[in-house]
Amino acid sequence: MRNLKSKHNKWEDHYSRQAKKEQFPARSVYKLKEIQQKYKIIKKGDRVLDLGCFPGSWLLYAADLTGEKGKIVGIDLKPLSKSVLLKLPANTKTYVCDVLSIDEKDQKIIKAVGKDFNIVMSDMAPDTTGNKNVDAARSFNLCRAALSIAEDLLVDGGSFVCKIFQGEDFKEFIDLIELNFNKYKIFKPQSSKKSSKEIYVVGFEKK
């Protein structure tokens, strides 16, 4: 019985229990909450694009921050559960799509999603292999895709939030951020697992 209990609680911690209590589908919501508390990037009435929105915690939190006059759009390979979709307000839309396939030539999805977002945010992570170098490289590819979308769909002066696994390509990604934004911050939320290589880059004031 002891082994079964240990296995059951392997990924459970204060944040996962709190997420259940507050009816969020995942503990990842607290990472965005920490970013919001520190930098105040999302405001009432903002248009927010959430890349890699599954399972929906960031969507729910962002929708609450923007209010009825805001607009929230989520994209992910996986469809959200019906229970989460029912919680989303009317000003929120979701699309099932591979972010890596979206570019400026893909006018169909861009037309559906819209433009002129105040914030583009990405909590995307690759399927991990256990090889830190491979996982970091895959994360970098996702971040490049997210940044490319942000370049096309963010308003001038808009903000960008992106999770990346630290690795050999981290400096190159920061260089790209510096090219596109007037300011940036690197932030490690307390709610990130200590063993995780993830870190968040926040770009301010898109050029």
GROMACS elastic network, one bead per residue, 0.5 to 0.9 nm:
[ bonds ]
;  ai    aj funct       b0    kb
    1     4     6  0.51443   500
    1     5     6  0.62262   500
    1     6     6  0.86418   500
    2     5     6  0.51862   500
    2     6     6  0.62043   500
    2     7     6  0.86905   500
    3     6     6  0.50738   500
    3     7     6  0.61661   500
    3     8     6  0.85475   500
    4     7     6  0.51595   500
    4     8     6  0.60977   500
    4     9     6  0.86959   500
    5     8     6  0.50573   500
    5     9     6  0.62534   500
    5    10     6  0.85619   500
    6     9     6  0.53337   500
    6    10     6  0.60524   500
    7    10     6  0.51612   500
    7    11     6  0.85183   500
    8    11     6  0.78299   500
    8    12     6  0.80352   500
    9    13     6  0.78914   500
   10    13     6  0.84296   500
   11    16     6  0.80552   500
   12    15     6  0.78275   500
   12    16     6  0.56588   500
   12    17     6  0.68687   500
   13    16     6  0.53841   500
   13    17     6  0.62336   500
   13    18     6  0.85424   500
   14    17     6  0.52804   500
   14    18     6  0.60688   500
   14    19     6  0.86366   500
   15    19     6  0.60658   500
   15    20     6  0.86890   500
   15    26     6  0.87588   500
   15    27     6  0.54637   500
   15    28     6  0.84140   500
   15    30     6  0.73816   500
   15   191     6  0.69839   500
   16    19     6  0.50435   500
   16    20     6  0.64238   500
   16    21     6  0.87190   500
   16    26     6  0.66831   500
   16    28     6  0.85393   500
   17    20     6  0.52383   500
   17    21     6  0.63195   500
   17    22     6  0.87661   500
   17    27     6  0.80830   500
   18    22     6  0.61264   500
   18    23     6  0.83772   500
   18    24     6  0.85391   500
   18    27     6  0.76337   500
   19    22     6  0.51329   500
   19    23     6  0.58424   500
   19    25     6  0.67814   500
   19    26     6  0.60680   500
   19    27     6  0.53686   500
   19    28     6  0.85758   500
   19    29     6  0.77211   500
   19    30     6  0.82981   500
   19    57     6  0.89203   500
   20    24     6  0.59680   500
   20    25     6  0.70120   500
   20    26     6  0.77277   500
   20    27     6  0.83060   500
   21    24     6  0.77967   500
   23    26     6  0.87326   500
   24    27     6  0.73257   500
   24    28     6  0.89742   500
   24    29     6  0.73209   500
   24    56     6  0.78282   500
   24    57     6  0.54753   500
   24    58     6  0.89024   500
   24    60     6  0.77181   500
   24    61     6  0.86279   500
   24    84     6  0.85353   500
   25    28     6  0.87037   500
   25    29     6  0.85513   500
   25    55     6  0.62011   500
   25    56     6  0.65727   500
   25    57     6  0.57100   500
   25    84     6  0.75640   500
   26    29     6  0.65041   500
   26    30     6  0.89168   500
   26    55     6  0.69355   500
   26    56     6  0.78223   500
   26    57     6  0.59496   500
   26    58     6  0.89991   500
   27    30     6  0.60911   500
   27    31     6  0.79472   500
   27    57     6  0.78052   500
   27   191     6  0.80933   500
   28    31     6  0.54536   500
   28    32     6  0.71284   500
   28    33     6  0.89332   500
   28    57     6  0.68237   500
   28    58     6  0.74920   500
   28   123     6  0.85161   500
   28   191     6  0.78022   500
   28   192     6  0.80609   500
   29    32     6  0.53979   500
   29    33     6  0.62397   500
   29    34     6  0.88022   500
   29    56     6  0.87851   500
   29    57     6  0.52044   500
   29    58     6  0.54854   500
   29    59     6  0.89454   500
   29    60     6  0.86920   500
   29    61     6  0.70662   500
   30    34     6  0.60775   500
   30    35     6  0.85292   500
   30    57     6  0.89553   500
   30    58     6  0.88777   500
   30   189     6  0.82468   500
   30   190     6  0.88069   500
   30   191     6  0.62867   500
   30   192     6  0.87259   500
   31    34     6  0.52363   500
   31    35     6  0.63710   500
   31    36     6  0.86609   500
   31   188     6  0.85783   500
   31   189     6  0.56008   500
   31   190     6  0.76233   500
   31   191     6  0.58306   500
   31   192     6  0.68488   500
   32    36     6  0.60110   500
   32    37     6  0.84925   500
   32    58     6  0.68410   500
   32    61     6  0.82299   500
   32    62     6  0.87899   500
   32   189     6  0.84195   500
   33    36     6  0.50189   500
   33    37     6  0.60394   500
   33    38     6  0.85646   500
   33    58     6  0.88516   500
   33    61     6  0.79705   500
   34    37     6  0.50864   500
   34    38     6  0.61785   500
   34    39     6  0.85488   500
   34   189     6  0.63000   500
   34   190     6  0.79609   500
   34   191     6  0.82056   500
   35    38     6  0.52604   500
   35    39     6  0.59597   500
   35    40     6  0.74738   500
   35    41     6  0.79452   500
   35   161     6  0.87953   500
   35   187     6  0.77525   500
   35   189     6  0.73540   500
   35   200     6  0.87551   500
   35   202     6  0.85985   500
   36    39     6  0.53296   500
   36    41     6  0.58756   500
   36    42     6  0.68564   500
   37    40     6  0.57937   500
   37    41     6  0.86362   500
   38    41     6  0.86409   500
   39    42     6  0.87059   500
   39   202     6  0.88722   500
   40    43     6  0.72655   500
   41   118     6  0.89177   500
   41   119     6  0.75802   500
   41   159     6  0.69182   500
   41   160     6  0.88525   500
   41   204     6  0.85591   500
   42    45     6  0.87835   500
   42    46     6  0.66108   500
   42    47     6  0.87789   500
   42    48     6  0.80383   500
   42    62     6  0.72793   500
   42    65     6  0.66374   500
   42    66     6  0.68415   500
   42   118     6  0.81313   500
   42   119     6  0.72198   500
   42   159     6  0.88534   500
   43    46     6  0.56400   500
   43    65     6  0.63264   500
   43    66     6  0.56085   500
   43    67     6  0.86922   500
   43    70     6  0.86910   500
   44    64     6  0.88756   500
   44    65     6  0.60679   500
   44    67     6  0.57640   500
   44    68     6  0.84145   500
   44    69     6  0.72586   500
   44    70     6  0.65191   500
   45    65     6  0.84518   500
   45    67     6  0.62704   500
   45    68     6  0.72817   500
   45    71     6  0.72519   500
   46    65     6  0.86366   500
   46    66     6  0.55381   500
   46    67     6  0.84638   500
   46    69     6  0.76830   500
   46    71     6  0.65077   500
   46    72     6  0.82841   500
   46   117     6  0.74855   500
   46   118     6  0.58658   500
   46   119     6  0.75926   500
   47    66     6  0.76984   500
   47    69     6  0.89513   500
   47    70     6  0.55183   500
   47    72     6  0.59016   500
   47    73     6  0.80767   500
   47   116     6  0.74871   500
   47   118     6  0.52682   500
   47   119     6  0.65831   500
   47   120     6  0.87277   500
   48    59     6  0.88577   500
   48    62     6  0.74965   500
   48    63     6  0.85324   500
   48    66     6  0.83959   500
   48    70     6  0.78789   500
   48    71     6  0.61844   500
   48    73     6  0.63097   500
   48    74     6  0.84557   500
   48   117     6  0.56467   500
   48   118     6  0.60593   500
   48   120     6  0.59336   500
   48   121     6  0.76491   500
   49    59     6  0.88763   500
   49    71     6  0.84445   500
   49    72     6  0.60038   500
   49    74     6  0.59177   500
   49    75     6  0.79672   500
   49   113     6  0.84665   500
   49   117     6  0.66290   500
   49   118     6  0.83075   500
   49   119     6  0.62915   500
   49   121     6  0.62444   500
   49   122     6  0.84751   500
   49   150     6  0.89361   500
   49   153     6  0.88828   500
   50    53     6  0.54897   500
   50    58     6  0.74588   500
   50    59     6  0.68585   500
   50    62     6  0.89455   500
   50    72     6  0.75129   500
   50    73     6  0.60854   500
   50    75     6  0.63666   500
   50    76     6  0.86846   500
   50   119     6  0.84300   500
   50   120     6  0.61401   500
   50   121     6  0.50899   500
   50   122     6  0.59509   500
   50   123     6  0.80393   500
   51    54     6  0.87417   500
   51    73     6  0.84943   500
   51    74     6  0.59958   500
   51    75     6  0.51309   500
   51    76     6  0.64780   500
   51    99     6  0.71978   500
   51   120     6  0.74593   500
   51   121     6  0.60939   500
   51   123     6  0.69237   500
   51   124     6  0.68222   500
   51   146     6  0.71615   500
   52    55     6  0.85681   500
   52    74     6  0.72102   500
   52    75     6  0.56300   500
   52    77     6  0.73616   500
   52    78     6  0.86137   500
   52    98     6  0.88926   500
   52    99     6  0.76723   500
   52   121     6  0.87337   500
   52   122     6  0.61418   500
   52   123     6  0.60949   500
   52   125     6  0.81383   500
   53    56     6  0.54436   500
   53    57     6  0.76932   500
   53    58     6  0.67624   500
   53    59     6  0.66551   500
   53    73     6  0.88352   500
   53    74     6  0.53317   500
   53    75     6  0.57051   500
   53    76     6  0.55364   500
   53    77     6  0.88946   500
   53    78     6  0.86983   500
   53    80     6  0.83181   500
   53    94     6  0.83574   500
   53   122     6  0.77846   500
   53   123     6  0.73958   500
   53   124     6  0.78538   500
   54    57     6  0.76391   500
   54    58     6  0.85222   500
   54    59     6  0.87068   500
   54    74     6  0.82875   500
   54    75     6  0.79727   500
   54    76     6  0.60457   500
   54    77     6  0.80649   500
   54    78     6  0.64710   500
   54    79     6  0.71731   500
   54    80     6  0.60411   500
   54    81     6  0.88865   500
   54   124     6  0.89428   500
   55    58     6  0.83852   500
   55    59     6  0.88011   500
   55    76     6  0.89415   500
   55    78     6  0.82117   500
   55    79     6  0.82057   500
   55    80     6  0.58361   500
   55    81     6  0.74966   500
   55    84     6  0.79198   500
   56    59     6  0.51576   500
   56    60     6  0.62588   500
   56    61     6  0.87272   500
   56    74     6  0.83455   500
   56    80     6  0.66799   500
   56    81     6  0.85847   500
   56    84     6  0.66631   500
   56    85     6  0.83257   500
   56    88     6  0.89042   500
   57    60     6  0.52829   500
   57    61     6  0.62818   500
   57    62     6  0.85854   500
   57    84     6  0.86540   500
   58    61     6  0.51732   500
   58    62     6  0.59294   500
   58    63     6  0.84000   500
   58   123     6  0.85782   500
   59    62     6  0.51927   500
   59    63     6  0.59740   500
   59    64     6  0.85948   500
   59    72     6  0.70339   500
   59    73     6  0.78758   500
   59    74     6  0.68985   500
   59    88     6  0.77873   500
   59    92     6  0.79889   500
   60    63     6  0.52379   500
   60    64     6  0.63843   500
   60    65     6  0.88799   500
   60    84     6  0.83960   500
   60    87     6  0.76014   500
   60    88     6  0.62642   500
   60    89     6  0.84166   500
   60    92     6  0.89880   500
   61    64     6  0.52493   500
   61    65     6  0.64651   500
   61    66     6  0.89346   500
   62    65     6  0.50622   500
   62    66     6  0.62193   500
   62    67     6  0.85710   500
   62    72     6  0.73322   500
   63    66     6  0.53181   500
   63    67     6  0.60685   500
   63    68     6  0.80507   500
   63    70     6  0.73789   500
   63    71     6  0.75370   500
   63    72     6  0.62590   500
   63    88     6  0.75776   500
   63    89     6  0.71976   500
   63    91     6  0.79528   500
   63    92     6  0.71960   500
   64    67     6  0.54541   500
   64    68     6  0.84033   500
   64    89     6  0.87186   500
   65    70     6  0.85529   500
   66    69     6  0.68907   500
   66    71     6  0.73369   500
   66    72     6  0.82285   500
   67    70     6  0.55564   500
   67    71     6  0.83919   500
   67    91     6  0.87643   500
   68    71     6  0.78876   500
   68    89     6  0.80153   500
   68    90     6  0.82768   500
   68    91     6  0.67595   500
   69    91     6  0.78461   500
   70    91     6  0.68750   500
   70    92     6  0.87185   500
   71    91     6  0.52814   500
   71    92     6  0.60680   500
   71    93     6  0.82919   500
   71   117     6  0.86870   500
   72    91     6  0.63413   500
   72    93     6  0.64044   500
   72    94     6  0.84152   500
   73    91     6  0.84820   500
   73    92     6  0.57011   500
   73    94     6  0.56084   500
   73    95     6  0.78438   500
   73   113     6  0.68225   500
   73   114     6  0.88247   500
   74    92     6  0.77779   500
   74    93     6  0.63093   500
   74    95     6  0.62440   500
   74    96     6  0.85745   500
   74   113     6  0.86533   500
   75    78     6  0.85620   500
   75    79     6  0.87515   500
   75    93     6  0.87718   500
   75    94     6  0.57408   500
   75    96     6  0.58293   500
   75    97     6  0.61676   500
   75    98     6  0.79122   500
   75    99     6  0.73086   500
   75   113     6  0.88611   500
   76    79     6  0.68397   500
   76    80     6  0.84906   500
   76    94     6  0.80041   500
   76    95     6  0.66462   500
   76    96     6  0.52195   500
   76    97     6  0.55929   500
   76    98     6  0.64892   500
   76    99     6  0.70994   500
   76   124     6  0.88935   500
   77    95     6  0.84385   500
   77    96     6  0.52903   500
   77    97     6  0.51350   500
   77    98     6  0.53239   500
   77    99     6  0.77388   500
   78    96     6  0.61987   500
   78    97     6  0.80120   500
   79    82     6  0.88903   500
   79    94     6  0.81521   500
   79    95     6  0.76494   500
   79    96     6  0.58735   500
   80    83     6  0.82514   500
   80    84     6  0.64480   500
   80    85     6  0.64566   500
   80    94     6  0.82031   500
   80    96     6  0.88508   500
   81    84     6  0.53797   500
   81    85     6  0.62966   500
   81    86     6  0.87371   500
   82    86     6  0.61300   500
   82    87     6  0.87745   500
   83    86     6  0.53163   500
   83    87     6  0.67233   500
   84    87     6  0.51815   500
   84    88     6  0.66216   500
   85    88     6  0.53037   500
   85    89     6  0.85336   500
   85    94     6  0.88249   500
   86    89     6  0.79573   500
   88    91     6  0.80980   500
   88    92     6  0.63103   500
   88    93     6  0.85088   500
   89    92     6  0.57413   500
   89    93     6  0.88530   500
   90    93     6  0.77789   500
   93   113     6  0.84236   500
   94   113     6  0.87144   500
   95   109     6  0.87699   500
   95   112     6  0.88443   500
   95   113     6  0.81323   500
   97   100     6  0.87371   500
   97   101     6  0.79036   500
   97   102     6  0.82851   500
   97   109     6  0.84771   500
   98   101     6  0.54807   500
   98   102     6  0.70869   500
   99   102     6  0.53683   500
   99   103     6  0.86072   500
   99   142     6  0.79478   500
   99   145     6  0.69420   500
   99   146     6  0.74540   500
   99   149     6  0.86796   500
  100   103     6  0.80267   500
  100   141     6  0.83261   500
  100   142     6  0.69206   500
  100   145     6  0.58557   500
  100   146     6  0.82227   500
  101   106     6  0.80497   500
  101   145     6  0.85887   500
  102   105     6  0.78416   500
  102   106     6  0.58777   500
  102   107     6  0.87865   500
  102   109     6  0.74260   500
  102   110     6  0.79554   500
  102   145     6  0.79234   500
  102   149     6  0.75105   500
  103   106     6  0.54157   500
  103   107     6  0.81094   500
  103   110     6  0.83025   500
  103   145     6  0.82250   500
  103   148     6  0.74404   500
  103   149     6  0.67997   500
  103   152     6  0.85360   500
  104   107     6  0.65893   500
  104   110     6  0.76461   500
  104   148     6  0.87117   500
  104   149     6  0.79123   500
  104   152     6  0.70691   500
  105   108     6  0.86365   500
  105   110     6  0.87865   500
  106   109     6  0.60806   500
  106   110     6  0.64693   500
  106   111     6  0.86995   500
  107   111     6  0.57157   500
  107   112     6  0.84023   500
  108   111     6  0.52902   500
  108   112     6  0.63752   500
  108   113     6  0.87524   500
  109   112     6  0.50315   500
  109   113     6  0.60448   500
  109   114     6  0.83641   500
  110   113     6  0.50649   500
  110   114     6  0.57178   500
  110   115     6  0.73841   500
  110   153     6  0.84837   500
  111   114     6  0.52517   500
  111   115     6  0.78841   500
  114   117     6  0.80841   500
  114   153     6  0.76841   500
  115   152     6  0.78461   500
  115   154     6  0.69052   500
  115   155     6  0.79328   500
  116   119     6  0.89908   500
  116   152     6  0.87878   500
  116   153     6  0.55728   500
  116   154     6  0.53004   500
  116   156     6  0.84857   500
  116   158     6  0.88238   500
  117   120     6  0.67475   500
  117   150     6  0.85280   500
  117   153     6  0.60472   500
  117   155     6  0.57427   500
  117   158     6  0.72710   500
  117   159     6  0.89029   500
  118   153     6  0.88426   500
  118   154     6  0.59672   500
  118   155     6  0.58760   500
  118   156     6  0.83909   500
  118   157     6  0.78328   500
  118   159     6  0.63374   500
  118   160     6  0.86252   500
  119   150     6  0.83088   500
  119   154     6  0.66813   500
  119   155     6  0.83417   500
  119   158     6  0.57667   500
  119   160     6  0.57053   500
  119   161     6  0.77192   500
  120   146     6  0.81499   500
  120   147     6  0.86118   500
  120   149     6  0.82566   500
  120   150     6  0.59035   500
  120   153     6  0.80599   500
  120   154     6  0.67885   500
  120   158     6  0.80969   500
  120   159     6  0.65676   500
  120   161     6  0.64713   500
  120   162     6  0.84232   500
  121   146     6  0.80009   500
  121   150     6  0.84948   500
  121   159     6  0.82586   500
  121   160     6  0.56019   500
  121   162     6  0.57743   500
  121   163     6  0.85904   500
  121   202     6  0.89374   500
  122   125     6  0.88631   500
  122   142     6  0.89487   500
  122   143     6  0.78368   500
  122   146     6  0.66995   500
  122   160     6  0.81701   500
  122   161     6  0.60578   500
  122   163     6  0.62481   500
  123   161     6  0.81063   500
  123   162     6  0.61673   500
  123   163     6  0.52510   500
  123   164     6  0.83234   500
  123   200     6  0.86676   500
  124   139     6  0.78814   500
  124   142     6  0.69910   500
  124   143     6  0.79490   500
  124   146     6  0.88105   500
  124   162     6  0.79617   500
  124   163     6  0.66891   500
  124   164     6  0.82178   500
  125   128     6  0.81089   500
  125   135     6  0.88287   500
  125   138     6  0.82050   500
  125   139     6  0.59973   500
  125   142     6  0.74405   500
  125   163     6  0.76000   500
  125   164     6  0.76397   500
  125   165     6  0.81870   500
  125   198     6  0.89317   500
  126   129     6  0.89193   500
  126   135     6  0.68445   500
  126   136     6  0.87070   500
  126   138     6  0.59955   500
  126   139     6  0.57764   500
  126   142     6  0.75580   500
  127   135     6  0.76891   500
  127   138     6  0.83835   500
  128   131     6  0.76312   500
  128   132     6  0.84395   500
  128   134     6  0.82071   500
  128   135     6  0.55877   500
  128   138     6  0.85994   500
  129   132     6  0.78038   500
  129   134     6  0.72051   500
  129   135     6  0.63737   500
  130   133     6  0.89061   500
  130   134     6  0.81470   500
  130   135     6  0.72510   500
  131   134     6  0.53957   500
  131   135     6  0.60756   500
  131   136     6  0.85426   500
  132   135     6  0.51091   500
  132   136     6  0.59617   500
  132   137     6  0.85094   500
  132   165     6  0.87068   500
  132   166     6  0.89728   500
  132   167     6  0.77325   500
  132   197     6  0.86785   500
  133   136     6  0.51526   500
  133   137     6  0.61618   500
  133   138     6  0.86614   500
  133   167     6  0.65091   500
  133   168     6  0.75850   500
  134   137     6  0.51285   500
  134   138     6  0.62309   500
  134   139     6  0.85923   500
  135   138     6  0.51384   500
  135   139     6  0.61246   500
  135   140     6  0.86032   500
  135   165     6  0.74075   500
  135   167     6  0.86546   500
  136   140     6  0.61206   500
  136   141     6  0.87438   500
  136   164     6  0.75911   500
  136   165     6  0.50497   500
  136   166     6  0.61527   500
  136   167     6  0.52308   500
  136   168     6  0.75659   500
  136   169     6  0.76098   500
  136   170     6  0.84946   500
  136   197     6  0.85815   500
  137   140     6  0.50305   500
  137   141     6  0.64203   500
  137   142     6  0.88747   500
  137   165     6  0.82379   500
  137   167     6  0.72762   500
  137   168     6  0.77988   500
  137   169     6  0.69289   500
  138   141     6  0.51651   500
  138   142     6  0.65051   500
  138   143     6  0.87515   500
  138   165     6  0.87494   500
  139   142     6  0.51632   500
  139   143     6  0.62159   500
  139   144     6  0.86570   500
  139   163     6  0.82869   500
  139   164     6  0.57647   500
  139   165     6  0.58375   500
  139   166     6  0.86214   500
  140   144     6  0.61065   500
  140   145     6  0.86188   500
  140   164     6  0.65016   500
  140   165     6  0.73161   500
  140   166     6  0.86903   500
  140   167     6  0.84944   500
  140   169     6  0.65806   500
  140   170     6  0.74312   500
  140   173     6  0.73891   500
  141   144     6  0.51064   500
  141   145     6  0.63134   500
  141   146     6  0.86878   500
  142   145     6  0.51090   500
  142   146     6  0.61973   500
  142   147     6  0.86265   500
  142   164     6  0.83849   500
  143   147     6  0.60349   500
  143   148     6  0.84714   500
  143   162     6  0.67575   500
  143   163     6  0.73813   500
  143   164     6  0.66111   500
  143   173     6  0.78603   500
  144   147     6  0.51138   500
  144   148     6  0.61160   500
  144   149     6  0.86823   500
  144   173     6  0.74622   500
  144   176     6  0.87026   500
  145   148     6  0.50991   500
  145   149     6  0.63462   500
  145   150     6  0.86567   500
  146   149     6  0.51871   500
  146   150     6  0.62001   500
  146   151     6  0.86922   500
  146   162     6  0.76756   500
  147   151     6  0.61100   500
  147   152     6  0.87320   500
  147   160     6  0.79395   500
  147   162     6  0.82284   500
  147   176     6  0.84739   500
  147   177     6  0.80491   500
  147   180     6  0.89729   500
  148   151     6  0.51004   500
  148   152     6  0.65746   500
  148   153     6  0.88008   500
  149   152     6  0.52250   500
  149   153     6  0.60220   500
  149   154     6  0.80333   500
  150   153     6  0.51810   500
  150   154     6  0.51972   500
  150   155     6  0.88253   500
  150   158     6  0.89684   500
  150   159     6  0.87172   500
  150   160     6  0.70482   500
  150   206     6  0.89884   500
  151   154     6  0.60497   500
  151   155     6  0.86858   500
  151   180     6  0.74843   500
  151   206     6  0.80800   500
  152   155     6  0.85582   500
  154   157     6  0.80714   500
  154   158     6  0.57260   500
  154   159     6  0.75952   500
  154   160     6  0.83306   500
  154   206     6  0.74758   500
  155   158     6  0.52261   500
  155   159     6  0.86011   500
  155   206     6  0.72981   500
  156   159     6  0.89374   500
  156   205     6  0.68394   500
  156   206     6  0.52022   500
  156   207     6  0.59057   500
  157   181     6  0.81798   500
  157   182     6  0.86474   500
  157   204     6  0.69871   500
  157   207     6  0.64384   500
  158   181     6  0.87397   500
  158   203     6  0.83893   500
  158   204     6  0.64726   500
  158   205     6  0.52093   500
  158   206     6  0.51493   500
  158   207     6  0.84849   500
  159   181     6  0.82656   500
  159   202     6  0.72052   500
  159   203     6  0.54874   500
  159   205     6  0.59729   500
  159   206     6  0.64357   500
  160   181     6  0.87811   500
  160   201     6  0.79397   500
  160   202     6  0.55837   500
  160   204     6  0.66564   500
  160   205     6  0.87686   500
  160   206     6  0.81545   500
  161   200     6  0.68119   500
  161   201     6  0.58683   500
  161   203     6  0.64461   500
  161   204     6  0.89545   500
  162   199     6  0.83315   500
  162   200     6  0.54710   500
  162   201     6  0.53187   500
  162   202     6  0.65021   500
  162   203     6  0.85267   500
  163   198     6  0.63764   500
  163   199     6  0.56294   500
  163   201     6  0.64438   500
  163   202     6  0.89269   500
  164   167     6  0.87826   500
  164   170     6  0.78165   500
  164   197     6  0.81071   500
  164   198     6  0.54939   500
  164   199     6  0.55600   500
  164   200     6  0.62251   500
  164   201     6  0.75475   500
  165   170     6  0.78470   500
  165   196     6  0.82097   500
  165   197     6  0.51996   500
  165   199     6  0.62834   500
  165   200     6  0.87213   500
  166   169     6  0.76215   500
  166   170     6  0.56904   500
  166   197     6  0.57209   500
  166   198     6  0.63492   500
  166   199     6  0.69346   500
  167   170     6  0.55083   500
  167   171     6  0.84932   500
  167   197     6  0.84695   500
  168   171     6  0.72595   500
  168   172     6  0.83086   500
  169   172     6  0.52633   500
  169   173     6  0.63871   500
  169   174     6  0.88718   500
  170   173     6  0.51647   500
  170   174     6  0.63534   500
  170   175     6  0.87352   500
  171   174     6  0.50650   500
  171   175     6  0.62304   500
  171   176     6  0.87478   500
  172   175     6  0.50549   500
  172   176     6  0.64120   500
  172   177     6  0.87833   500
  173   176     6  0.50637   500
  173   177     6  0.63006   500
  173   178     6  0.87263   500
  174   178     6  0.62131   500
  174   179     6  0.86873   500
  174   184     6  0.86627   500
  174   201     6  0.80710   500
  175   178     6  0.51031   500
  175   179     6  0.63986   500
  175   180     6  0.89515   500
  176   179     6  0.50916   500
  176   180     6  0.65212   500
  176   181     6  0.87333   500
  177   180     6  0.52715   500
  177   181     6  0.59089   500
  177   182     6  0.87296   500
  177   183     6  0.85119   500
  177   184     6  0.73464   500
  177   201     6  0.84955   500
  177   202     6  0.87707   500
  177   203     6  0.66324   500
  178   181     6  0.54196   500
  178   182     6  0.67405   500
  178   183     6  0.70794   500
  178   184     6  0.72766   500
  178   203     6  0.81764   500
  179   182     6  0.79479   500
  179   207     6  0.81405   500
  180   203     6  0.82442   500
  180   205     6  0.85760   500
  180   206     6  0.58143   500
  180   207     6  0.55282   500
  181   184     6  0.69627   500
  181   203     6  0.57715   500
  181   204     6  0.57703   500
  181   205     6  0.54880   500
  181   207     6  0.53206   500
  182   203     6  0.76833   500
  182   204     6  0.62651   500
  182   205     6  0.54866   500
  182   206     6  0.64365   500
  182   207     6  0.64358   500
  183   202     6  0.84566   500
  183   203     6  0.59656   500
  183   204     6  0.51372   500
  183   205     6  0.66726   500
  183   206     6  0.84828   500
  184   201     6  0.69641   500
  184   202     6  0.53840   500
  184   204     6  0.57166   500
  184   205     6  0.87515   500
  185   200     6  0.82607   500
  185   201     6  0.58508   500
  185   202     6  0.51797   500
  185   203     6  0.66430   500
  185   204     6  0.83232   500
  186   199     6  0.71815   500
  186   200     6  0.58112   500
  186   202     6  0.63725   500
  186   203     6  0.89411   500
  187   199     6  0.61828   500
  187   200     6  0.51344   500
  187   201     6  0.63095   500
  187   202     6  0.75914   500
  188   191     6  0.84666   500
  188   192     6  0.70833   500
  188   198     6  0.76914   500
  188   199     6  0.51622   500
  188   200     6  0.61527   500
  188   201     6  0.88724   500
  189   192     6  0.54522   500
  189   193     6  0.88827   500
  189   199     6  0.77977   500
  189   200     6  0.80271   500
  190   193     6  0.77748   500
  190   194     6  0.83500   500
  191   194     6  0.85178   500
  192   195     6  0.84016   500
  192   196     6  0.68426   500
  192   198     6  0.75619   500
  192   199     6  0.83598   500
  193   196     6  0.53133   500
  193   197     6  0.86810   500
  193   198     6  0.86872   500
  194   197     6  0.81995   500
  196   199     6  0.84492   500
  203   206     6  0.73459   500
